[in-house]
Amino acid sequence: MSSKSRNLLKRIPLYAFLILGSVGMLVPFVWMILSALKPNNEIFTSPPTFLPKDPNWGNFVEAWGSGDFTQYFINTSIISVLTTVITLFICSLAGYTFAKFNFMGKKVLFLLFLGTMMIPMQVIMIPIFLMMSKIGLLNSYWSVILPLVANAYGVFLMRQFMSTIPTELMEAARIDGCSEFRIFWQIILPLTKPALVTLGILTFLGAWNEFLWPLIMLDSPDMMTLQVALTQFQGQYEVKWNLLMAASALSMIPIALIFIVFQRYLVEGIASSGVKG
């Protein structure tokens, strides 16, 4: 048996495990789509049916028209885009500082910053709510955006990636008379595209799927986000599962498109961020 065949045999268990894992990931998504095509009373029939007997694509139209989902979509898009842009700017600046500058207490400050990742959100939820209330930001986009930006993981990711960029590039730019911000903006930042895309996708995904902060901070129905709006299908005595699944599937479309387009940068950014610590 050739070495190539032996290597292939060794990889069969790994491939089998990955295939099983992929199937396990796809089953909930497929079940959601199929449930969205069924009448509500068919979803929990006994014995259960996997495929809908009479697929009803009108459930998607009914789900979208059951509320002001266009406005909910706009609200969620505004919050997600602004959160992503601000997070990328702040985290890249902080990561650049930790990666390329030496100052007293740098390592201690970085460790303390990473330590905030271990603080449960429930601990800071009430203080942040009171803070937003006192500065008059409740029931506004900023009350949801500000608590989500400048996260410790984003700073860590950018710092790790920027540590792999040669310092000689900065020194050459300084000799040519570039300011520090110009070095960051025109030299360092373009080289961190994989890390920026990775952080951008993760931040956008987190902001798009955020449920608790919009629920707490936003009182007006006109400010409601998609994830909060999905609870409208859950009544006191009945849950419209088919419409809930249809609306959930529609809310996933932007995330799926973004991931499909930028998945190459996502893998590269996560892999490269661990090269140098």
ABEGO torsion letter per residue (X at the ends): XBAAAAAAAAAAAAAAAAAAAAAAAAAAAAAAAAAAABBAAAAABOBBBABBABBBAAAAAAAAAABBAAAAAAAAAAAAAAAAAAAAAAAAAAAAAAAABBBBGAAAAAAAAAAAAABBAAAAAAAAAAAAAAAGABGBAAAAAAAABGBAAAAAAAAAAAAABBAAAAAAAAAAGBBAAAAAAAAAAAAAAAAAAAAAAAAAAAAAABAAAAAAABABAAABBAAAAAAAABBAABBBAAAAAAAAAAAAAAAAAAAAAAAAAAAAAAAAAAABX
